[in-house]
Amino acid sequence: MSRKEDNEGKGSCHITDLYTSIPRTCLPIVYHPDYNITFMGLEKLHPFDAGKWGKVIHFLKEEQFITDGDIVEAREATEEDLLVVHTKRYLNRLKWSLVVATITEIPPLMFLPNFLVQRKVLRPLRTQTGGTIMAGKLAIDRGWAINVGGGFHHCSGDRGGGFCAYADITLAIKFLFERVEGISRATIIDLDAHQGNGHERDFLDDSRVFIMDMYNRYIYPGDVYAKRAIKRKVELDWGTEDSEYLQKVELHSEGALNEVRPDIIVYNAGTDILDGDPLGGLSISPQGIVKRDEIVFRAAKRRGIPIIMVTSGGYQKKTARVIADSILNLHRQGLIGAEAVEGEGSSSLVTRMMRGAGSAGSTFTSV
């Protein structure tokens, strides 16, 4: 799409609750208790910890980093919001419990009435999707934002899979392109253990979006067609450890941001790279994950580029603690927090953008 076509689209947006004003007293950390999926124990049939998001917030409160008043409360994405990317046909297919059971890999869901599946499974995922879209606007306003959920990188506009029913990464970027003046280039840095084939399919022919994807080459989804969208592809072997991994993260994240300077970075910070993860197949320590996130945020801050972080996959009970520890480290390093907005190199770009933003290995796969 040309810049002219892109700008023409900015004047014809639907009305949404996801871009409403957020009090400056809130940190740009987005969460809602509705993120957590609990329904008769069925969520335990997938290795994904469907309550990890609440645990992350619990740990952050325990460390006195945030209170309830600091958190931006996520809003559920409406059908009109979702139609910015998704086809009507795809959204209608989610009204069939069998389809949702297949996407989430929880077979018993196929036997439940769809109104229950909508309320107990899809509404939490729509709320996380709304959270990612909100985080996009917040990152432009504040320089950074973290959605404690989201990162459904296997879902594209017309198909879901791997526990991903809504294309939140694509939606966040499309909302910014359509609604925020001066946002015309985005870089996705996808460091989940799995290939992000959903956003790759969505942006396959879109030169405005640069995708760096670093993943275990041997696991789901192995989507060869989607790989054509990856501008910087880093394929890892089984059991890759901290030293090699962190060297590649720094080399390629720096390289990606040097190759094309974006107006926004979407960072998919999956923790399924953690040693012992049943699906990721890599051997990264908790300290390695903390350092990985620091490398990416530092690269963004050094260049004054707003960054959105989403938490994506991670299939061990200790994952929530690792995510919380990483967020706390980012704060200790001065890379996030109220003071981080005024940090090195960020103020002029963020201020300029704010002017525009004022208007409108298993049978299971992954997130």
N, C-alpha and C positions, 0 to 999 in steps of 0.2 A: 504493500500500500504506500502510495506517495505521501509526503508530508502535507501536501495540499488536501488530499482526500482525508487524511487523518484530522486535520484542523477543521474541515467542514463537518466531521462527525461530532465535534465537541458541542455543537449548538443544539443537538437533537436527542439529548439523553433523557431517559425516564426519571421520575422522581424516586429517590431512594432515601432510606433512613440510615444508610451505612456511612454517609459522608457528613453527618451533622457535627456541629461544633463540640469539641471535648474540652472540659475545664483544664486550664493550665496546671491546676493542682494535681492532676493525675499524671502518673508516669505512663509512657506509651507502651504499657504491658497489657495485652488484651486477653481476657479470660471470662468465662461464665461457668457456673456450676453445672449448667446443662451440657457442657462438653462431655461429661462422663457418662458412659453407657452402662447401665445396670438394669437387667431384665431377666429375672428368674434364673440367673446363672448361665444363660445362653451365651453371654459374652465370653465366658471362660472356655468355650469350644474353639476359639481362635487364640493362638499364642500371644496376640497383641494385648497389652495391659490396658483395658478400656477405661481404667480409672486413673491413669498415670498423670493426667493433666491437673487434677485436683491435688495430687500428691506433690507435684512441683510447687504449686502455690502454697501448700501447707509448709513445705520446707523453707520457702522464702519468707513466710511470716515468722516461722520459728527462729530464723536468723535475724529477724527484725529489719529486713530489707524493705518489706512492703506491709501495708495494712489494706483492709478492704477499700478504704477511701482512696488509695493510690491507684487502684486497678481500673482500667477502662473496661466496662462491661460490654461484652460482645453482643451483637444483635443477630438474629437469625436472618440469613439471606432469603429473600422472597422469590417466588417464581419469576417475577419480572427481573430481579437482579440476576438470577441464574441464566435467564434467556440471553443475556449479553454474550454468553459463550455457548451454552448448551442448546441443542436442538429441542424443539417441542416433543418430537418423537422420543428422544432419549428420556426426557423427564416423565413422559407418559409411561414408558416402560418400567420406571421405578415404582409405579402403582401396582406392579405384580410382585408378590412376595418371593416367587421363585427367582426373579431377576436379582432382587436384593440379596437373597441367600447366596447366589452365585458370586456376586461382586464382593460381598463381605466374607465369603467362605465359611459361613455358619449354616450348614444344611437345614437344621430344624426350623429356621425362619420361614421356609417355604410352606410350612403347615399353619402359620399364624395369619389371622386376618390382617390385611394390609394397613388398616388404620392403626393397629398396634405397632407394626413395623415402622410406619411413618413416625409415630410418637416416640418410640423407644430407641430407634436406631438412626433413622434418617434425620430427624430433627436435631439431635446432637451434632451430626455431621454438617448440617446446614448452618448451625450456629457457629461451628468452627470455621466454616467457609466465610460467613459474614465477618468473623474476627480477622481473617487474613485480608479481606478487602479493606476493612477499617484500618488495619495496620499499615496498609499501603499509604493511605492519606496521612496517617500519623507520622510515618517516616519522613514524608515530605515536609510536614510542619515542624517536626522536632529533630530531624537528623537520623533517628533510629526508631525502630519499633520491634517488639517481639510479640508474636501470637503464640501463646503457650500451647496451642493445638495446631491443627492444619498441616499442610505439607502433603496433600493427597496427589502425589506426582504421577500416579498411574492412570488417573482419569483424564480423558480428553473431552472435547465438546459432545461427542456422540457415543462414547463408550466408557464404562468403568471397569475396575478390576483391582485385585490386590488390596482389598479393604478400602478402596478409594471410590466414592460415589459421586463426588463433585470436584470440578477442576479449579480448586481455589487459587492456585498459583497463576493460571491463565487469567482467571477473573480479576485478580488484584492488578495485574499488569494492564489488562484491557480497560478497566475502570480508570486507571491513571492516564492512559493514552487518550481516552475519550473525554475526561473531565478536568484534567489539570494542565493548564497552559505551561509550555516549556518542557513537558515530559514526552519525549519522542524516541528514547532509546532505553532499553532495559537489558541487564545481564542477570541470568540465572546461574548461581553457583550451587550445584546439586551434589552434596556430599553424603547423601544416604547411601547405604551399601548396595542398593538396587538402582538400576537404570531408570531415569525419570521419563519413561516413554509417553506419558500423558501430555505434559507440556511440550514435549518434543514434537508430537504429532500436531498439536495446535499451532505451533509456530514454525512448522516445517518450511514454509515459503515466505516467512516474514523477516525481512532483513533488519528490522528494528530491534530484534531480540537476539542477543548473543548467549549461547548456552554452553556452559562448562559442566561436564558430568564426569564424576569419578566414582567408579563402582566395581564390584566383584564381577568379573567377566563371565563367570560360570553359572550364575544364578538367574532367577526370574527377573525381568520378563524376556530377556534376549530378543528384543524387538529390533530386528535388523532394519526394517523400514524407517522406524523412528530415529535410529542412529544417524540418519542423513542430516538431521537438524542440528547435531552437536558440532559446534565450532571448535571446541577443545575437549577431546575425548581422552580420558585416562582410565584404562582398564587394568584392574588389580587382580592378583592371583590369590588363591586360597591362603589364609593365614598371614596376610601382610601385617607387619608389626609397626610399632610407633615410629622408629627412626626413618624407615623408607617412606611411610605414609605421610608424616609431617613435612618431610622434605618435598614430596610431590605436591602437597596442599599449598605450601608457600610458593613453590616455583610456578605452578599453574594458575593459582588465583592471581598472583602478581602479573603473570603473563597475560591472562585474560583481560584484566583491567587496563593493562598497558596497550593491548591490541585495539580495544574499543573503549572509549570512556563513556559509560552510560549515565543516564540521569537518575537511575534507581537500580539497586541491587536487591534481588530476591535470593535469600540464602536458605536453602533447604538443609537443615542441620540434623539429619537423621542420626540416631544413636544406635542403630543396628550394626554399626561397625565395631561395637564393644566386644571384647574377647568373651567367648562363650555364648554369644547370641545364636539361637537355634536356626535362624534364617540367613544372617549376614555373611557368615563364613570368614570374617576377618578377625584379627587379634589385637585390637587397639585397646589400650588401658584407659581407665577413667581419666587419668591425668592427660593422656593423649587427646581425648575428646575436648577437654577443657582448653588445651593448648591450640587445637585445631580451630575452635570458635574464636579464640583470641587472635589468631593469625588473620582470619577473614575480616573480623571487625576492625582490626588495626589497619589492614589494607584499605578498607572503605574510608576510615576516618582520615588517614593520611592524604587521601585524594579529595576529601570533602564530599563524598557521595552518600546520599541517604541509603540506609539498609533496612530491609525487613527480614526478620528471622522467623521461620516456622520449624516445628519440632519433628514432624514426620515420623519415620519408623523407629522401632526399638522394642525388643521383645523379652526383656528381663525385668524382674521386679526392681532391680537397683537402677534402672534407667532414669527414673524420676529424680533420684538423688543426684545423678551425674548431671542432668540438665540444670537442676537448681544450683549445683556447685559451679557450673560453667557461667550461669548468669551472675552469680555472686562475684566470680573472678573478673568478668567483664566490667563490673562496677568498681572493683578494687583497682583495676588497671586504668580507670577513668575513661573507658570506652562507651559506657552507658551511664545513665543517671541524669539528673537535672543539669549538672554542670557539664556533661558531655556535649550538649548542644552547642555550647560556646567554645568547644575544643578546637584544636588546630585545624585550620583550613576549611572548616565546615560552614562558618557563619554566612559568608557571602552567597554561597550557592543555596543554602536553605532559605535565607531571606528572600532571594529572588524567586524561588519556587513558591514560597508562602503567598506572594502577591497573586500568583496565578491560582493557587489552591483555594483562595477565598471564594472563588466562584465554583458554583456548582461541584535350598537343599532339602525339601519337604513337600508334602502335598499342599501345604500352605504357601502363600507367596509373601506378600509384603505390603507395607505402606511405603 
